[in-house]
Amino acid sequence: MGERIQFLSGSFFDPAVVPTGEEVPSTDVQWLAPVRPRTVLAVGRNYREHAKELGNAVPDAPLLFLKQPGTITGHGADILYPSGFGRIDYEGELVIVIGQAVNWQTPKEAIAGAIFGYTIGNDVTARELQKQDGQWTRAKGFDTFGPLGPVVATAYDYRPFRIETRVNGEIRQQGAFSDMIFDPESIVFYASRFMTLQPGDVIFSGTPEGVGPVQPGDLIEITIQGIGKLSNRVKTRE
């Protein structure tokens, strides 16, 4: 994040978009999610150590699931904690942002060019519901359970970098993207065999080991070098 924010003439997915010349200080804005996706996909168990910490087998192919679009919220927004549903966990993740439509006809060599960029996400999870239900719609689907931001980094090579999650300043997760089982290009190609992905759609690419519970009042900060820091406070849902 820079100190000032530039306005654009249209959607940043449009190659012809240009800055308007208007700027505002970053301290004067409320951060929204950088995209409003039609489809929100996520990948489970994409780091071996995370699969082990939950007692799960490592998958042979990307383990895809859907999050409902109402989970999406922005940097600085509250994560609403639903009482009565047991343990609520953070999951810091690199999030893929689609820039061009892809589907079952898209060749594998075109996938990298269809990725617009990357942002940071928190795949907040009601862990006990996840175990109880056997599928993850409720556990992953509460409103505000998908913070994104603060920005989308384009022309970004994620491979040398790491992700770090802190809760109230204490490091809880540290993971290298080189440890992912399935890389972003493979994930997008695999997903596009089943569904069309449109510009603005996102895919949470999985979380490293170190997931854990949060409580109302906790501050979750997820940092990826070259993208920034996604910060959200947990607040009781009323």
Sequence and secondary structure as in RCSB ss.txt:
>XXXX:A:sequence
MGERIQFLSGSFFDPAVVPTGEEVPSTDVQWLAPVRPRTVLAVGRNYREHAKELGNAVPDAPLLFLKQPGTITGH
GADILYPSGFGRIDYEGELVIVIGQAVNWQTPKEAIAGAIFGYTIGNDVTARELQKQDGQWTRAKGFDTFGPLGP
VVATAYDYRPFRIETRVNGEIRQQGAFSDMIFDPESIVFYASRFMTLQPGDVIFSGTPEGVGPVQPGDLIEITIQ
GIGKLSNRVKTRE
>XXXX:A:secstr
  SEEEEESS TTSTT  EEEEEEEGGGS    S   S EEEEES BHHHHHHTT    SS EEEEE GGGEE T
T  EEE TTS  EEE EEEEEEE S B TTS GGGHHHHEEEEEEEE  EEHHHHHHHSS HHHH STT EEEEE
EEE S   TT EEEEEETTEEEEEEEGGGBSS HHHHHHHHHTTS B TT EEE    S  EE  TT EEEEEET
TTEEEEEEEEE  
